[in-house]
Amino acid sequence: MRDVLRPLEELQASISSFVSSNCEARIASSRLEMERLRRDEQEKQRRKEEHEASLRSLEKDLVNEREYERSLNTEKKIRERKREISDLRKEVELLRKNLSSTRYESLTVEKSRLCREFHDLEKKLNSSQGRVDEVIKRVHELQKDLHMPQFKDAVRKYREKMLLIKCTETACEDLNKYYKALDTAIMRFHTEKMTAINRIIHQLWNSTYKGNDVDKIEIKTDETESKGADKRRTYNYRVVMHKRDAELDMRGRCSSGQKVLASLIIRMALAETFSKNCGILALDEPTTNLDRDNIRSLVDSLVGIVNQRSLQRNFQLIIITHDDEFLHGLTEVDQIKEYYHVQRDEGGFSYLSRVELEQARR
């Protein structure tokens, strides 16, 4: 029971406390305050509606202003484009006037030519691009091949072969230098020897030839370069004769005697120049086609050669002749003591007999 009554007692105590505290006056005051607050709320609601109306008006004005601004910008752009169009029309008109004053047909032809060149270059470019692609593809294939076992040492082998090639090229260059130096030396030697040969020929001709139609003879050299792979020099020799300032080839222009005498003199000069240490001088029928005066002069020349080489140990003069006068002239040389005579016996066989010059002179 106590538990049931306790809440009732607490409620009764609260009611008594509320009655004793004069709450009616406070309620009246609260009602007045609520009325005042209600009026304020209505006022604020009214002002809110006024502000919202004003805001809607301002937003509408803002939209109108933006639309007006957009229209102004559009008008501005239109005027600018009209001005640009006017300027472009003026420029086009000026270009037309200039174009009318120039050669329009030539410009058209030039344009066509340039178009053709452009198309040709474009075709070449496409073709080149295709070849480049093929080359790149081939390079990739070769690079793949280089990784194969058989091409493992390709770089090293290439370097070795390249080194061998470079060494060979260097050796070839050195050999070419040596060849040029040797060729220069041979040319100098050839020139010196030809000078010596012509000097001896001149001396022997002047001392042997008794005619007055030829002053001297000499050997001329025409140098030519071979057209083969070795590019060696070749020399064409010809015998020329001089009379005063005139020079003529002896071939086809000299007599048989002059030809024989020139042949003997040239051979003697060659022997004197190149075979000085070889003491054998052999002449076969040297007096053929020579007249008596030239035979006598040849004998004198041979006598001079024998006397000049008398001190040479291995000197030996071999002459085959049927000319008794020529032989008699040679017997006057003190250094010649004997000669051999070829005869036929009664049976027609040849035999060789030795003839002492003392016996021949008797």
C-alpha positions in Angstrom: 0.0 0.0 0.0 2.7 2.4 0.8 4.3 1.9 -2.5 1.0 2.8 -4.2 0.4 5.9 -2.2 3.9 7.3 -2.4 3.5 8.7 -6.0 0.1 10.2 -5.1 1.7 11.9 -2.2 4.4 13.4 -4.4 1.9 14.7 -6.9 -0.2 16.3 -4.1 2.9 18.0 -2.8 3.7 19.4 -6.3 0.2 20.7 -6.7 0.4 22.4 -3.3 3.7 23.9 -4.2 2.4 25.2 -7.5 -0.6 26.8 -5.9 1.5 28.5 -3.2 4.0 29.9 -5.8 1.5 32.3 -7.6 1.8 30.6 -11.0 -1.3 32.3 -12.5 0.5 35.6 -12.7 3.4 34.0 -14.4 1.0 32.3 -16.9 -0.6 35.6 -17.7 2.9 37.1 -18.3 3.8 34.2 -20.5 0.7 34.6 -22.5 1.5 38.3 -23.1 5.1 37.4 -24.1 3.7 34.8 -26.5 1.4 37.4 -28.0 4.3 39.8 -28.5 6.4 37.1 -30.1 3.6 36.2 -32.4 3.3 39.7 -33.6 7.1 39.9 -34.1 6.9 36.6 -36.1 4.2 38.0 -38.3 6.2 41.2 -38.9 9.3 39.2 -39.8 7.2 37.0 -42.0 5.9 40.0 -43.8 9.4 41.5 -44.2 10.6 38.1 -45.4 8.0 38.0 -48.1 8.9 41.6 -49.1 12.6 40.6 -49.3 11.8 37.5 -51.3 9.8 39.6 -53.7 12.6 42.0 -54.0 15.1 39.2 -54.5 13.0 37.7 -57.3 12.8 41.1 -58.9 16.6 41.5 -58.7 17.1 38.0 -60.1 14.9 38.9 -63.0 16.8 42.1 -63.6 20.1 40.2 -63.4 18.8 37.7 -66.1 17.7 40.7 -68.2 21.1 42.3 -67.8 22.9 39.2 -68.8 20.8 38.8 -71.8 21.4 42.3 -72.7 25.1 41.9 -72.3 25.0 38.8 -74.4 23.2 40.6 -77.1 25.7 43.5 -76.9 28.6 41.0 -77.3 27.0 39.4 -80.2 26.5 42.7 -81.8 30.1 43.6 -81.2 31.3 40.4 -82.8 29.0 40.9 -85.7 30.4 44.4 -86.3 34.0 43.1 -86.0 33.3 40.3 -88.5 31.7 42.8 -90.8 34.8 45.0 -90.5 37.1 42.0 -91.2 35.0 41.0 -94.1 35.2 44.5 -95.5 39.0 44.5 -95.1 39.3 41.0 -96.7 37.2 42.2 -99.6 39.5 45.2 -100.1 42.5 42.8 -99.9 40.9 40.4 -102.4 40.1 43.3 -104.7 43.7 44.5 -104.5 45.0 40.9 -105.2 42.7 40.6 -108.1 44.0 43.8 -109.6 47.6 42.6 -109.0 46.8 39.2 -110.5 45.3 40.8 -113.5 48.5 42.7 -114.1 50.6 39.6 -113.9 50.8 36.6 -116.3 48.1 34.4 -115.1 48.7 31.7 -117.6 52.4 31.4 -116.6 51.4 31.2 -112.9 48.9 28.5 -113.8 51.5 26.5 -115.6 53.9 26.9 -112.7 51.3 25.8 -110.3 50.7 22.7 -112.4 54.4 21.9 -112.6 54.8 22.4 -108.8 51.8 20.1 -108.3 53.3 17.4 -110.5 56.7 17.7 -108.7 54.8 17.5 -105.4 53.1 14.3 -106.5 56.3 12.8 -107.8 58.1 13.7 -104.6 55.3 12.2 -102.6 55.5 9.0 -104.6 59.3 8.9 -104.1 58.8 9.5 -100.4 56.3 6.6 -100.2 58.6 4.4 -102.2 61.6 5.4 -100.0 59.5 4.8 -96.9 58.7 1.3 -98.2 62.3 0.6 -98.8 63.2 1.9 -95.4 60.7 -0.4 -93.8 62.1 -3.3 -95.8 65.6 -2.4 -94.7 64.5 -2.1 -91.1 62.9 -5.5 -91.3 66.0 -6.9 -92.9 68.1 -5.4 -90.2 66.0 -7.0 -87.5 66.3 -10.3 -89.3 70.0 -10.0 -89.5 70.2 -9.0 -85.8 68.3 -12.2 -85.0 70.7 -14.2 -87.2 73.7 -12.7 -85.3 72.5 -14.3 -82.2 72.6 -17.7 -83.8 75.5 -20.1 -82.9 77.3 -19.9 -86.2 77.5 -16.1 -86.0 78.6 -16.0 -82.4 82.1 -14.7 -83.2 81.1 -12.6 -86.2 82.2 -9.3 -84.6 85.6 -10.7 -83.7 86.1 -12.2 -87.1 85.0 -9.0 -88.8 87.6 -7.1 -86.8 90.3 -9.5 -87.6 89.4 -9.4 -91.3 89.2 -5.6 -91.2 92.6 -5.4 -89.6 94.0 -7.7 -92.3 92.4 -5.5 -95.0 93.8 -2.3 -93.4 97.3 -3.9 -93.1 97.1 -5.1 -96.7 96.0 -1.6 -97.9 99.0 -0.1 -95.9 101.3 -2.7 -97.4 100.0 -1.9 -100.9 100.5 1.8 -100.3 104.1 1.1 -99.2 104.7 -1.1 -102.2 103.3 1.6 -104.5 105.7 4.0 -103.0 108.6 1.6 -103.5 107.4 1.0 -107.0 107.4 4.7 -107.8 110.8 5.1 -106.3 112.1 2.1 -108.3 110.4 3.4 -111.4 112.1 6.8 -110.9 115.5 5.1 -110.4 115.0 3.0 -113.5 114.0 6.0 -115.6 117.1 7.9 -114.4 119.2 4.8 -115.2 117.6 4.5 -118.6 118.2 8.2 -119.3 121.8 8.0 -118.3 122.4 4.8 -120.3 120.7 6.2 -123.4 122.8 9.4 -123.1 125.9 7.3 -122.9 124.9 5.0 -125.8 124.1 8.0 -128.1 127.4 9.6 -127.2 129.3 6.5 -128.2 127.2 6.1 -131.3 128.0 9.7 -132.3 131.7 9.2 -131.8 131.8 5.9 -133.7 129.6 7.3 -136.5 131.8 10.4 -136.9 135.0 8.3 -137.0 133.6 5.6 -139.3 131.1 7.1 -141.8 132.8 9.0 -144.6 129.7 10.3 -146.3 128.5 13.9 -146.0 124.7 13.3 -146.2 124.3 12.3 -142.5 125.9 14.2 -139.7 125.1 11.8 -136.9 122.7 9.1 -135.8 121.1 8.4 -132.5 118.4 6.3 -130.8 115.2 8.0 -129.8 112.9 6.7 -127.2 109.1 7.0 -127.2 107.7 6.2 -123.8 104.1 4.9 -123.5 102.1 3.5 -120.7 100.6 0.0 -121.0 96.9 -0.2 -121.0 96.9 -3.5 -119.0 96.2 -4.0 -115.4 99.8 -3.6 -114.4 100.2 -0.2 -116.0 103.8 -0.8 -116.9 105.8 1.5 -119.1 106.8 0.4 -122.6 109.5 2.0 -124.8 109.5 2.3 -128.5 113.0 2.7 -129.9 113.8 4.2 -133.3 117.0 5.2 -135.0 117.1 8.7 -136.4 119.6 10.5 -138.6 120.5 14.2 -138.4 121.6 16.6 -141.2 122.1 20.0 -139.8 118.8 20.8 -137.9 116.7 18.2 -139.7 115.8 14.9 -138.1 114.5 11.9 -140.0 113.8 8.2 -139.2 116.4 6.0 -140.8 113.9 3.2 -141.5 113.0 3.3 -145.2 115.2 6.4 -145.9 118.8 5.0 -145.6 120.9 2.9 -147.9 121.8 -0.7 -147.2 125.4 0.3 -146.3 124.2 3.0 -143.9 121.8 0.4 -142.4 124.6 -2.1 -141.8 127.0 0.5 -140.5 124.4 1.9 -138.1 123.6 -1.6 -136.9 127.2 -2.4 -136.2 127.8 0.9 -134.5 124.7 0.5 -132.3 125.7 -3.0 -131.3 129.2 -1.8 -130.5 127.8 1.0 -128.4 125.5 -1.3 -126.6 128.4 -3.7 -125.9 130.5 -0.8 -124.7 127.8 0.5 -122.4 126.2 -2.7 -120.9 128.9 -5.4 -121.5 132.1 -3.6 -120.5 133.1 -6.4 -118.2 132.3 -9.0 -120.9 135.4 -9.0 -123.2 133.8 -10.8 -126.2 132.8 -8.8 -129.3 131.5 -10.9 -132.1 130.7 -9.5 -135.6 129.3 -11.6 -138.5 130.1 -10.3 -142.0 130.3 -6.6 -140.8 131.3 -5.3 -144.2 128.2 -6.4 -146.1 126.9 -3.6 -148.3 129.7 -1.2 -147.2 131.8 0.7 -149.7 135.6 0.8 -149.5 135.8 4.0 -147.6 133.4 2.9 -144.9 135.1 -0.5 -144.7 138.4 1.3 -144.0 136.7 3.5 -141.4 135.2 0.4 -139.7 138.6 -1.1 -139.6 140.0 2.0 -138.0 137.2 2.0 -135.4 137.7 -1.7 -134.6 141.5 -1.0 -134.3 140.7 1.8 -131.9 138.5 -0.5 -129.8 141.1 -3.2 -129.7 143.8 -0.7 -128.7 141.5 0.8 -126.0 140.8 -2.7 -124.6 144.2 -4.2 -125.0 144.7 -4.0 -121.2 141.5 -5.8 -120.5 142.3 -9.4 -119.6 139.2 -11.1 -121.0 138.8 -9.1 -124.2 138.3 -11.2 -127.3 137.4 -10.0 -130.8 135.5 -12.5 -133.0 134.9 -11.6 -136.6 133.5 -13.7 -139.4 134.2 -12.3 -142.8 134.9 -13.1 -146.5 136.4 -9.7 -147.2 140.2 -10.0 -147.7 140.7 -6.3 -147.7 138.9 -6.0 -144.4 141.0 -8.8 -143.0 144.2 -7.3 -144.3 143.3 -4.1 -142.5 142.8 -5.9 -139.2 146.2 -7.6 -139.5 147.9 -4.2 -139.0 146.8 -4.3 -135.4 149.7 -5.3 -133.2 147.5 -7.0 -130.6 146.1 -9.4 -133.2 148.6 -12.2 -133.7 146.6 -14.8 -135.5 143.3 -15.7 -137.1 141.5 -18.9 -138.3 140.8 -19.7 -141.9 137.9 -22.0 -142.9 138.6 -24.0 -146.1 137.3 -27.0 -148.0 139.5 -30.0 -148.8 139.4 -32.1 -151.9 136.5 -34.2 -150.5 134.4 -31.1 -150.0 134.7 -31.1 -146.2 135.4 -27.9 -144.3 138.4 -27.7 -142.1 139.8 -25.0 -139.8 143.4 -23.8 -140.1 145.3 -21.4 -137.9 147.1 -18.6 -139.7 149.9 -16.6 -138.0 149.8 -12.9 -139.0 153.6 -12.9 -139.4 153.3 -15.7 -141.9 150.4 -13.9 -143.6 152.4 -10.6 -143.9 155.2 -12.5 -145.7 
